[in-house]
Amino acid sequence: MVPEEGEVSGKNVHQSWDSERQQWKVGREGASRASGYRDTESEARKWSQKLAKDSGSEWIKHRKDDGRIHQRNSYGDDPFPPRG
């Protein structure tokens, strides 16, 4: 899980498919280990979004087939109006 430009490393929560374990993996950027695994996409989504909300960070879901970012949602304090 590599942070993209503009993201804070070690904060965002990622949900991705682990093909070796055949489970959804949830983890924070910069962590050496996953926070945990869930059998269903729905369970992983609920848990990973809760982690992101509780820490005021961003939730990022990766596609099961190719690992590319599929969805994301920020739960932090976004500046208004947006910069740039």
C-alpha positions, 0 to 999 in steps of 0.5 A: 500500500503505497501512499499517493501524492498528497496523502499523509503516510501512515494515516489512511486506511486501505481495504484490499484483496489478499490473494494468498489468504483469500480474504479482504485485508485492512491496513494503515499506510506505512504499517508493516502488518495488516490491521486485520482480515475479513472474509467478506467485502462488506465486513471489511468495508464496515470495519475499515471505514470505522477505522478511518472515521475514528482516526479522521483519515481517508478510507481507500478501497482497492479493486479485487481484480487488479489492486487499483484504487476503486473508491475513496472517502475522506473523513478528516477535516477538509479545508473549505473552500478547497485549496488550489 
